[in-house]
Amino acid sequence: MISEQVWADTRVLWDYHQMGHVLRPCSVAIGLGSHDLGVADTAVALYRKGVVPLLLFTGASSPTTRERMPRGEAVHYRERALELGVPSSAVLVEPHARNTGENIRFSKAVLEEVQVEVSSVLLISKPYEERRAYATARKLWPEVEIVSASSPMSLSEYVDSIGDARLVIDMLVGALQRLLIYPDEGFMIKEQVPDGVLEAYDRLCGAGFTSRLLPPSV
């Protein structure tokens, strides 16, 4: 059983991880690879609305996606976009990135290679990765404006889509830890974390939701 306090703390982290950016037209949408095809679906929906003229999907594979996406995350995202009617000329693929930093750096290189002029990026990630993706992109690509987005869903809807509440909470906790420690490693800009978020994070760690935490030496 997951207690009411744990759910309350989880909602605090969920709300913090989402940036709440107002969507506006951007030069390109970059979909960050993961297990979640909802990233591709969201990118396609925004392309259809005319928010972006071009999609770029980035990501190799990982131990958690290798079985489900044997051709790589970005390739499967592209296939999903084509199935949904996006023309192949509007979909680029970056199939090598294995972390968020590489997603940004390698995507930037692909766009430079095909001579796409970029002044703004619509960065599409999993709902609990919005702030981490934003902070990483601002560090590695400071000359462009970043608009962060994800599939529009509530915490309960996301838990239902994953089917494992404990895993979702662990992922939210792990994402916050990275926001706390990665700026000192030079991986992202530092984001202000409110005291209430830190307190919720500490309680969730104390309650054992720690499987996605990095060891202290990292």
Backbone as CSV, one residue per row, in Angstrom:
resi,resn,N_x,N_y,N_z,CA_x,CA_y,CA_z,C_x,C_y,C_z
1,MET,0.835,-1.202,0.000,0.000,0.000,0.000,0.872,1.255,0.000
2,ILE,0.464,2.225,-0.784,1.150,3.515,-0.830,0.302,4.508,-0.041
3,SER,0.923,5.149,0.935,0.173,5.991,1.859,-0.262,7.302,1.208
4,GLU,-1.219,7.977,1.874,-1.678,9.279,1.393,-0.532,10.293,1.406
5,GLN,0.344,10.210,2.403,1.474,11.138,2.463,2.411,10.930,1.274
6,VAL,2.656,9.676,0.928,3.518,9.397,-0.226,2.900,9.954,-1.502
7,TRP,1.601,9.762,-1.685,0.950,10.293,-2.879,0.992,11.813,-2.894
8,ALA,0.807,12.424,-1.739,0.865,13.888,-1.667,2.261,14.385,-2.047
9,ASP,3.290,13.726,-1.518,4.660,14.118,-1.845,4.973,13.861,-3.325
10,THR,4.439,12.783,-3.850,4.656,12.464,-5.257,4.045,13.526,-6.151
11,ARG,2.862,14.011,-5.799,2.219,15.067,-6.590,3.035,16.353,-6.555
12,VAL,3.670,16.626,-5.426,4.531,17.808,-5.336,5.681,17.712,-6.335
13,LEU,6.331,16.551,-6.405,7.420,16.351,-7.359,6.910,16.389,-8.793
14,TRP,5.779,15.746,-9.047,5.190,15.734,-10.395,4.947,17.160,-10.896
15,ASP,4.330,17.973,-10.052,4.044,19.350,-10.443,5.322,20.141,-10.683
16,TYR,6.337,19.905,-9.868,7.589,20.645,-10.019,8.307,20.252,-11.307
17,HIS,8.308,18.987,-11.640,9.028,18.532,-12.835,8.430,19.102,-14.123
18,GLN,7.170,19.480,-14.103,6.557,20.039,-15.294,6.755,21.554,-15.312
19,MET,7.144,22.084,-16.483,7.525,23.485,-16.585,6.322,24.409,-16.769
20,GLY,5.255,23.912,-17.344,4.093,24.765,-17.563,4.302,25.811,-18.639
21,HIS,5.202,25.535,-19.585,5.447,26.493,-20.655,4.231,26.619,-21.574
22,VAL,3.977,27.831,-22.030,2.948,28.063,-23.031,3.530,27.697,-24.399
23,LEU,2.845,26.815,-25.109,3.349,26.382,-26.407,3.269,27.510,-27.415
24,ARG,4.286,27.623,-28.243,4.305,28.617,-29.310,5.094,28.041,-30.471
25,PRO,4.968,28.602,-31.679,5.711,28.080,-32.823,7.219,28.087,-32.572
26,CYS,7.881,26.990,-32.948,9.322,26.849,-32.787,9.929,26.356,-34.094
27,SER,11.246,26.470,-34.195,11.950,26.063,-35.411,11.867,24.564,-35.638
28,VAL,11.906,23.795,-34.550,11.928,22.339,-34.649,11.451,21.753,-33.325
29,ALA,10.859,20.569,-33.388,10.551,19.803,-32.182,11.547,18.665,-32.066
30,ILE,12.136,18.519,-30.891,13.056,17.417,-30.627,12.404,16.495,-29.607
31,GLY,12.153,15.251,-30.024,11.561,14.258,-29.136,12.645,13.394,-28.520
32,LEU,12.743,13.415,-27.204,13.788,12.688,-26.496,13.401,11.223,-26.330
33,GLY,14.259,10.339,-26.795,13.986,8.912,-26.779,13.795,8.356,-25.386
34,SER,12.932,7.348,-25.293,12.658,6.666,-24.024,11.783,5.459,-24.356
35,HIS,11.240,4.840,-23.307,10.312,3.731,-23.495,8.936,4.209,-23.928
36,ASP,8.697,5.518,-23.872,7.356,6.077,-23.962,7.060,6.599,-25.366
37,LEU,6.263,5.855,-26.144,5.865,6.309,-27.478,4.958,7.529,-27.424
38,GLY,4.474,7.865,-26.251,3.682,9.083,-26.102,4.457,10.324,-26.494
39,VAL,5.793,10.282,-26.373,6.615,11.408,-26.816,6.429,11.629,-28.309
40,ALA,6.473,10.546,-29.079,6.272,10.648,-30.525,4.857,11.118,-30.845
41,ASP,3.870,10.588,-30.136,2.488,10.985,-30.379,2.297,12.484,-30.121
42,THR,2.883,12.985,-29.049,2.777,14.409,-28.734,3.453,15.249,-29.800
43,ALA,4.626,14.816,-30.256,5.335,15.542,-31.308,4.491,15.622,-32.575
44,VAL,3.866,14.508,-32.938,3.023,14.485,-34.137,1.827,15.413,-33.966
45,ALA,1.197,15.390,-32.809,0.036,16.251,-32.572,0.412,17.724,-32.721
46,LEU,1.584,18.102,-32.226,2.001,19.495,-32.317,2.421,19.860,-33.743
47,TYR,2.986,18.902,-34.454,3.294,19.125,-35.868,2.002,19.380,-36.644
48,ARG,0.984,18.581,-36.386,-0.295,18.741,-37.087,-0.940,20.089,-36.788
49,LYS,-0.713,20.604,-35.583,-1.267,21.909,-35.216,-0.471,23.062,-35.815
50,GLY,0.638,22.751,-36.478,1.449,23.797,-37.081,2.400,24.482,-36.121
51,VAL,2.609,23.889,-34.958,3.518,24.497,-33.982,4.962,24.409,-34.460
52,VAL,5.300,23.321,-35.169,6.652,23.134,-35.700,6.562,22.592,-37.129
53,PRO,7.558,22.934,-37.975,7.568,22.402,-39.336,8.395,21.130,-39.484
54,LEU,9.107,20.755,-38.407,10.080,19.670,-38.507,10.165,18.932,-37.179
55,LEU,10.270,17.597,-37.251,10.466,16.766,-36.062,11.837,16.111,-36.122
56,LEU,12.494,16.038,-34.979,13.748,15.301,-34.862,13.632,14.401,-33.643
57,PHE,13.777,13.102,-33.848,13.732,12.139,-32.748,15.146,11.667,-32.450
58,THR,15.487,11.621,-31.174,16.851,11.306,-30.766,16.871,10.210,-29.716
59,GLY,17.769,9.236,-29.887,17.917,8.185,-28.887,18.325,6.863,-29.489
60,ALA,19.267,6.204,-28.841,19.693,4.849,-29.235,18.758,3.859,-28.551
61,SER,19.300,2.974,-27.773,18.488,2.075,-26.963,19.178,1.916,-25.620
62,SER,18.447,1.369,-24.677,18.960,1.165,-23.326,18.488,-0.193,-22.855
63,PRO,18.988,-0.656,-21.709,18.507,-1.939,-21.198,16.996,-1.994,-21.013
64,THR,16.361,-0.839,-20.756,14.917,-0.828,-20.531,14.119,-0.716,-21.832
65,THR,14.776,-0.367,-22.941,14.041,-0.210,-24.203,14.491,-1.177,-25.290
66,ARG,15.577,-1.892,-25.063,16.166,-2.722,-26.129,15.188,-3.781,-26.634
67,GLU,14.442,-4.399,-25.729,13.518,-5.446,-26.153,12.307,-4.866,-26.869
68,ARG,11.793,-3.761,-26.340,10.596,-3.157,-26.911,10.911,-2.387,-28.198
69,MET,12.096,-1.801,-28.263,12.473,-0.978,-29.415,13.816,-1.446,-29.966
70,PRO,13.852,-2.606,-30.587,15.130,-3.190,-31.006,15.882,-2.380,-32.054
71,ARG,15.188,-1.536,-32.793,15.854,-0.716,-33.812,16.307,0.626,-33.253
72,GLY,16.086,0.838,-31.973,16.478,2.090,-31.336,15.284,3.003,-31.128
73,GLU,15.354,3.805,-30.081,14.219,4.643,-29.692,13.845,5.639,-30.783
74,ALA,14.833,6.347,-31.314,14.542,7.365,-32.321,13.939,6.751,-33.574
75,VAL,14.435,5.600,-33.979,13.911,4.935,-35.177,12.453,4.521,-34.967
76,HIS,12.149,3.987,-33.798,10.769,3.598,-33.516,9.862,4.828,-33.434
77,TYR,10.363,5.919,-32.872,9.588,7.165,-32.844,9.282,7.624,-34.264
78,ARG,10.296,7.579,-35.132,10.088,7.998,-36.518,9.036,7.113,-37.199
79,GLU,9.153,5.814,-36.997,8.174,4.904,-37.578,6.764,5.225,-37.091
80,ARG,6.652,5.568,-35.812,5.357,5.945,-35.258,4.825,7.204,-35.944
81,ALA,5.688,8.203,-36.132,5.271,9.442,-36.778,4.806,9.191,-38.216
82,LEU,5.533,8.341,-38.943,5.141,8.029,-40.322,3.800,7.295,-40.352
83,GLU,3.601,6.372,-39.397,2.321,5.669,-39.300,1.168,6.646,-39.089
84,LEU,1.447,7.726,-38.374,0.414,8.713,-38.061,0.278,9.774,-39.152
85,GLY,1.019,9.611,-40.256,0.795,10.462,-41.410,1.751,11.611,-41.611
86,VAL,2.797,11.714,-40.800,3.785,12.772,-41.013,4.658,12.387,-42.202
87,PRO,4.877,13.290,-43.151,5.731,12.948,-44.295,7.175,12.703,-43.864
88,SER,7.839,11.772,-44.529,9.206,11.420,-44.143,10.150,12.611,-44.236
89,SER,9.860,13.550,-45.134,10.714,14.723,-45.283,10.683,15.637,-44.064
90,ALA,9.685,15.443,-43.191,9.550,16.290,-42.006,10.048,15.607,-40.742
91,VAL,10.702,14.457,-40.879,11.154,13.704,-39.706,12.634,13.355,-39.843
92,LEU,13.436,13.868,-38.921,14.856,13.527,-38.847,15.085,12.566,-37.686
93,VAL,16.186,11.813,-37.778,16.522,10.842,-36.730,17.970,11.030,-36.299
94,GLU,18.161,11.003,-34.994,19.509,10.978,-34.394,19.541,9.701,-33.568
95,PRO,20.200,8.626,-34.032,20.048,7.311,-33.417,21.141,6.900,-32.438
96,HIS,21.983,7.826,-31.989,23.152,7.420,-31.214,23.133,7.860,-29.750
97,ALA,22.347,8.853,-29.393,22.397,9.419,-28.039,21.948,8.410,-26.990
98,ARG,22.670,8.385,-25.860,22.362,7.454,-24.778,22.055,8.157,-23.457
99,ASN,22.022,9.465,-23.450,21.611,10.212,-22.261,21.108,11.582,-22.721
100,THR,20.575,12.352,-21.778,19.935,13.611,-22.154,20.938,14.602,-22.746
101,GLY,22.139,14.647,-22.183,23.155,15.537,-22.735,23.480,15.205,-24.182
102,GLU,23.637,13.919,-24.474,23.901,13.507,-25.851,22.697,13.776,-26.741
103,ASN,21.486,13.603,-26.215,20.294,13.957,-26.990,20.406,15.385,-27.529
104,ILE,20.803,16.293,-26.662,20.872,17.702,-27.053,22.054,17.944,-27.987
105,ARG,23.221,17.499,-27.612,24.416,17.781,-28.418,24.337,17.132,-29.797
106,PHE,23.908,15.886,-29.848,23.851,15.184,-31.130,22.738,15.742,-32.020
107,SER,21.622,16.131,-31.413,20.542,16.736,-32.202,20.992,18.061,-32.803
108,LYS,21.676,18.843,-32.021,22.204,20.111,-32.527,23.115,19.870,-33.726
109,ALA,23.962,18.851,-33.637,24.884,18.538,-34.735,24.135,18.103,-35.990
110,VAL,23.080,17.301,-35.825,22.288,16.859,-36.977,21.654,18.060,-37.676
111,LEU,21.087,18.964,-36.916,20.435,20.137,-37.494,21.438,21.042,-38.189
112,GLU,22.621,21.160,-37.626,23.667,21.942,-38.280,24.086,21.288,-39.591
113,GLU,24.177,19.966,-39.590,24.613,19.243,-40.784,23.638,19.418,-41.944
114,VAL,22.339,19.425,-41.638,21.344,19.591,-42.709,20.964,21.054,-42.898
115,GLN,21.679,21.932,-42.202,21.562,23.381,-42.382,20.155,23.907,-42.070
116,VAL,19.606,23.412,-40.972,18.345,23.952,-40.471,18.666,25.100,-39.518
117,GLU,18.121,26.260,-39.807,18.355,27.407,-38.938,17.443,27.300,-37.715
118,VAL,18.039,27.302,-36.546,17.283,27.067,-35.311,17.409,28.270,-34.385
119,SER,16.274,28.868,-34.068,16.249,29.936,-33.063,15.475,29.514,-31.822
120,SER,14.654,28.469,-31.968,13.868,27.985,-30.837,13.621,26.492,-31.000
121,VAL,13.540,25.790,-29.880,13.354,24.343,-29.879,12.188,23.988,-28.979
122,LEU,11.273,23.204,-29.520,10.214,22.610,-28.707,10.724,21.254,-28.252
123,LEU,11.058,21.145,-26.974,11.702,19.958,-26.430,10.637,19.075,-25.790
124,ILE,10.445,17.884,-26.349,9.365,17.006,-25.902,9.962,15.804,-25.174
125,SER,9.513,15.594,-23.951,10.042,14.523,-23.107,8.896,13.840,-22.386
126,LYS,9.236,12.877,-21.535,8.241,12.302,-20.637,7.798,13.392,-19.654
127,PRO,6.577,13.292,-19.112,6.084,14.365,-18.249,7.003,14.699,-17.078
128,TYR,7.606,13.697,-16.466,8.448,13.979,-15.296,9.871,14.372,-15.674
129,GLU,10.163,14.465,-16.964,11.500,14.850,-17.412,11.539,16.256,-18.003
130,GLU,10.414,16.979,-17.972,10.392,18.298,-18.604,11.478,19.227,-18.060
131,ARG,11.558,19.354,-16.752,12.501,20.321,-16.173,13.946,19.866,-16.375
132,ARG,14.197,18.578,-16.249,15.556,18.084,-16.463,15.987,18.317,-17.913
133,ALA,15.095,18.045,-18.863,15.425,18.271,-20.270,15.680,19.749,-20.528
134,TYR,14.848,20.594,-19.956,15.002,22.039,-20.122,16.340,22.519,-19.573
135,ALA,16.652,22.100,-18.339,17.891,22.553,-17.705,19.121,22.073,-18.464
136,THR,19.044,20.880,-19.031,20.161,20.355,-19.821,20.328,21.138,-21.107
137,ALA,19.223,21.389,-21.801,19.289,22.128,-23.063,19.771,23.554,-22.853
138,ARG,19.350,24.193,-21.782,19.797,25.573,-21.513,21.305,25.626,-21.262
139,LYS,21.845,24.564,-20.698,23.289,24.509,-20.462,24.050,24.281,-21.764
140,LEU,23.581,23.359,-22.587,24.333,22.918,-23.756,23.998,23.685,-25.032
141,TRP,22.871,24.388,-25.034,22.434,25.095,-26.244,21.848,26.442,-25.831
142,PRO,22.631,27.284,-25.172,22.086,28.506,-24.562,21.635,29.559,-25.564
143,GLU,22.075,29.438,-26.814,21.755,30.476,-27.796,20.358,30.351,-28.392
144,VAL,19.646,29.275,-28.098,18.286,29.121,-28.619,17.287,29.162,-27.469
145,GLU,16.053,29.516,-27.791,14.989,29.493,-26.800,14.450,28.075,-26.689
146,ILE,14.227,27.619,-25.469,13.741,26.265,-25.224,12.321,26.337,-24.670
147,VAL,11.425,25.639,-25.329,10.065,25.465,-24.827,9.908,23.989,-24.494
148,SER,9.575,23.699,-23.240,9.515,22.314,-22.783,8.075,21.826,-22.788
149,ALA,7.879,20.593,-23.281,6.523,20.044,-23.390,6.549,18.543,-23.164
150,SER,5.378,17.976,-22.922,5.221,16.527,-22.763,3.768,16.176,-23.027
151,SER,3.459,14.886,-22.980,2.074,14.462,-23.158,1.213,15.061,-22.056
152,PRO,0.093,15.689,-22.408,-0.764,16.297,-21.380,-1.544,15.233,-20.615
153,MET,-1.088,14.927,-19.425,-1.774,13.918,-18.605,-1.524,14.189,-17.131
154,SER,-2.422,13.680,-16.315,-2.282,13.824,-14.867,-1.352,12.743,-14.331
155,LEU,-0.968,12.901,-13.069,-0.143,11.880,-12.416,-0.859,10.525,-12.427
156,SER,-2.117,10.504,-12.078,-2.832,9.222,-12.032,-2.918,8.591,-13.418
157,GLU,-3.111,9.400,-14.447,-3.136,8.873,-15.812,-1.784,8.294,-16.204
158,TYR,-0.716,8.966,-15.780,0.609,8.463,-16.117,0.899,7.159,-15.381
159,VAL,0.537,7.095,-14.115,0.725,5.857,-13.353,-0.039,4.719,-14.023
160,ASP,-1.262,4.988,-14.445,-2.054,3.951,-15.117,-1.387,3.507,-16.418
161,SER,-0.781,4.453,-17.145,-0.151,4.107,-18.421,1.095,3.254,-18.222
162,ILE,1.794,3.445,-17.108,2.995,2.658,-16.810,2.636,1.342,-16.141
163,GLY,1.619,1.385,-15.286,1.165,0.174,-14.623,1.964,-0.221,-13.401
164,ASP,2.791,0.686,-12.892,3.628,0.373,-11.734,3.846,1.663,-10.954
165,ALA,3.026,1.882,-9.925,3.074,3.134,-9.172,4.426,3.336,-8.495
166,ARG,4.957,2.273,-7.903,6.243,2.405,-7.206,7.353,2.810,-8.172
167,LEU,7.352,2.246,-9.367,8.368,2.608,-10.344,8.250,4.074,-10.736
168,VAL,7.034,4.554,-10.925,6.847,5.961,-11.282,7.381,6.868,-10.193
169,ILE,7.074,6.542,-8.933,7.568,7.372,-7.831,9.093,7.339,-7.793
170,ASP,9.670,6.153,-7.967,11.130,6.047,-8.009,11.717,6.933,-9.107
171,MET,11.073,6.976,-10.273,11.584,7.772,-11.384,11.488,9.265,-11.087
172,LEU,10.400,9.684,-10.448,10.258,11.087,-10.064,11.347,11.491,-9.072
173,VAL,11.618,10.613,-8.122,12.662,10.880,-7.126,14.028,10.947,-7.806
174,GLY,14.309,9.991,-8.693,15.584,9.990,-9.392,15.783,11.216,-10.257
175,ALA,14.724,11.665,-10.917,14.836,12.861,-11.755,15.150,14.090,-10.911
176,LEU,14.570,14.171,-9.720,14.867,15.327,-8.874,16.300,15.278,-8.367
177,GLN,16.775,14.097,-7.993,18.167,13.993,-7.545,19.122,14.541,-8.610
178,ARG,18.861,14.222,-9.862,19.738,14.693,-10.942,19.681,16.205,-11.085
179,LEU,18.512,16.791,-10.861,18.420,18.249,-10.883,19.245,18.880,-9.773
180,LEU,19.405,18.148,-8.683,20.171,18.668,-7.553,21.678,18.523,-7.752
181,ILE,22.119,17.407,-8.360,23.563,17.145,-8.410,24.204,17.428,-9.761
182,TYR,23.455,17.374,-10.832,24.061,17.527,-12.156,24.593,18.930,-12.451
183,PRO,24.006,20.008,-11.907,24.604,21.314,-12.170,26.071,21.399,-11.740
184,ASP,26.415,20.794,-10.615,27.806,20.816,-10.161,28.717,19.983,-11.053
185,GLU,28.136,19.057,-11.813,28.913,18.260,-12.757,29.026,18.943,-14.119
186,GLY,28.353,20.078,-14.272,28.386,20.797,-15.536,27.429,20.276,-16.574
187,PHE,26.467,19.433,-16.155,25.559,18.799,-17.117,24.326,19.643,-17.422
188,MET,23.974,20.561,-16.543,22.764,21.366,-16.728,22.860,22.645,-15.920
189,ILE,21.974,23.581,-16.209,21.919,24.783,-15.391,21.273,24.439,-14.050
190,LYS,21.493,25.294,-13.076,20.923,25.065,-11.750,19.505,25.614,-11.707
191,GLU,18.581,24.795,-11.294,17.189,25.195,-11.138,16.888,25.421,-9.657
192,GLN,16.125,26.460,-9.363,15.721,26.715,-7.984,14.712,25.647,-7.555
193,VAL,15.012,24.968,-6.461,14.117,23.926,-5.958,13.483,24.432,-4.662
194,PRO,12.186,24.653,-4.640,11.525,25.166,-3.431,11.696,24.222,-2.241
195,ASP,11.639,24.781,-1.056,11.805,23.987,0.161,10.774,22.868,0.235
196,GLY,9.534,23.163,-0.157,8.498,22.137,-0.083,8.782,20.943,-0.972
197,VAL,9.417,21.195,-2.108,9.787,20.104,-3.003,10.913,19.282,-2.385
198,LEU,11.892,19.961,-1.811,12.998,19.249,-1.159,12.497,18.404,0.011
199,GLU,11.557,18.933,0.773,11.020,18.178,1.903,10.268,16.942,1.419
200,ALA,9.492,17.079,0.346,8.777,15.930,-0.211,9.767,14.890,-0.735
201,TYR,10.799,15.349,-1.383,11.850,14.462,-1.899,12.509,13.684,-0.759
202,ASP,12.859,14.383,0.315,13.502,13.719,1.454,12.583,12.666,2.075
203,ARG,11.291,12.979,2.188,10.363,12.002,2.767,10.240,10.778,1.867
204,LEU,10.197,10.983,0.561,10.086,9.847,-0.356,11.349,8.984,-0.327
205,CYS,12.499,9.626,-0.226,13.736,8.851,-0.076,13.698,8.040,1.214
206,GLY,13.266,8.693,2.285,13.178,8.002,3.564,12.180,6.864,3.550
207,ALA,11.171,6.961,2.689,10.159,5.905,2.578,10.614,4.770,1.660
208,GLY,11.832,4.901,1.097,12.389,3.794,0.335,12.232,3.869,-1.175
209,PHE,11.825,5.010,-1.694,11.661,5.146,-3.142,12.984,5.605,-3.765
210,THR,13.926,4.700,-3.782,15.311,5.069,-4.083,15.952,4.258,-5.207
211,SER,15.190,3.439,-5.909,15.822,2.540,-6.882,16.440,3.274,-8.058
212,ARG,15.998,4.500,-8.334,16.544,5.269,-9.456,17.546,6.334,-9.019
213,LEU,17.975,6.292,-7.768,18.974,7.249,-7.298,20.362,6.833,-7.760
214,LEU,21.187,7.830,-8.081,22.589,7.592,-8.365,23.342,7.466,-7.055
215,PRO,24.429,6.684,-7.023,25.214,6.571,-5.802,25.852,7.907,-5.437
216,PRO,26.178,8.118,-4.155,26.714,9.421,-3.706,27.974,9.850,-4.426
217,SER,28.757,8.907,-4.940,30.026,9.274,-5.576,29.838,9.894,-6.951
218,VAL,28.644,9.751,-7.555,28.407,10.274,-8.913,28.142,11.774,-8.833
